[in-house]
Amino acid sequence: MLKLYYATGTCALATYITLEEAGADYTAERLSFKDNQQNSPDYLAINPKGRVPALVTDRGVLTETPAMLAYIAQTFPKAKLAPLDDPFDFAQVQSFNSYLCSTVHINHAHKMRGARWATQESSFADMKAMVPKTMGACFALIEQKMFRGPWVMGDQFTICDPYLYTLSTWLEGDSVDINATPKIADHFKRMSERPAVRKVMDAQKA
């Protein structure tokens, strides 16, 4: 059985939804950032990075969302969550998810994680002020150049979709109007209606 460590409001939501979409046998354990549980000795023994998500498998622990999503897709091929039979198509999935991880997520993190990159309060304020612009630009690029429709990669629902949905949940808090990107707004609505997404969102409220 797989075990996911997550915290609400984080990118771990993408892995959580993907596990549910895959029909995986898993458990999910919530960490409280408010109580700094991500830096507890017990959790650091699982993930020394002190971040979520972490996915415990029978072969060891995986971290980093793109890696976990690819692992789930490959472990549960019947769910058809990625084009596993075509190396180029699969690389395109990985390219999209890597962009979310390495660029979009980092832009979002400048709002409240400025201490990772600077020490001056004025620098924190500058980074926070840039978030609406940088996040808006990222989603505009996705809308115009990367999103194929009706799902991220076209007709096939893939591991890109829970990841895009997860980062889309951050837009309102980042002062970005999702309706400025109509295709992504429609995607967000349709994702919100999927049974797997509803189940996971309800579980996080419990």
Long-range contacts (C-beta under 8 A, 24 or more apart in sequence): 1-25, 1-26, 1-27, 2-26, 2-27, 2-55, 2-56, 2-57, 3-27, 3-28, 3-29, 3-55, 3-56, 4-28, 4-29, 4-53, 4-54, 4-55, 4-56, 5-29, 5-31, 5-43, 5-46, 5-47, 5-52, 5-53, 5-54, 5-55, 5-56, 6-30, 6-31, 6-52, 6-53, 7-31, 7-32, 7-33, 7-38, 7-52, 8-204, 10-52, 10-53, 11-52, 11-53, 11-65, 11-101, 11-105, 11-163, 11-166, 11-167, 12-52, 12-53, 12-65, 13-162, 13-165, 13-166, 13-169, 13-200, 13-204, 14-65, 14-69, 14-159, 14-162, 14-163, 14-165, 14-166, 15-53, 15-55, 15-65, 15-68, 15-69, 15-72, 15-162, 16-53, 16-200, 16-204, 17-162, 17-165, 17-166, 17-196, 17-197, 17-200, 18-68, 18-69, 18-72, 18-73, 18-81, 18-159, 18-162, 19-72, 20-196, 20-197, 20-199, 20-200, 21-79, 21-81, 21-157, 21-162, 21-194, 21-196, 22-72, 22-73, 22-75, 22-76, 22-79, 22-81, 23-76, 23-79, 24-72, 24-75, 24-76, 28-203, 30-204, 64-101, 65-97, 65-100, 65-101, 65-163, 66-94, 66-97, 66-98, 66-100, 66-101, 66-163, 69-97, 69-159, 69-162, 69-163, 70-94, 70-97, 70-159, 72-159, 73-158, 73-159, 80-156, 80-157, 81-157, 81-158, 81-159, 82-158, 82-159, 83-153, 83-156, 83-158, 89-153, 92-153, 93-153, 93-158, 93-159, 93-160, 96-146, 96-152, 96-153, 96-160, 97-159, 97-160, 97-163, 99-142, 99-146, 100-163, 100-164, 100-167, 103-138, 104-135, 104-138, 104-139, 104-167, 105-167, 107-131, 107-134, 107-135, 107-138, 108-135, 108-167, 108-170, 108-174, 110-134, 111-173, 111-174, 131-174, 131-175, 132-174, 132-175, 132-176, 135-170, 135-171, 135-174, 135-176, 136-176, 136-180, 139-168, 139-171, 139-176, 139-178, 139-180, 139-181, 139-184, 140-180, 140-181, 142-181, 142-184, 143-181, 143-182, 143-183, 143-184, 147-183, 147-184, 147-187, 149-183, 150-186, 150-187, 150-190, 151-187, 152-187, 161-187, 161-191, 162-191, 162-197, 165-191, 165-192, 165-197
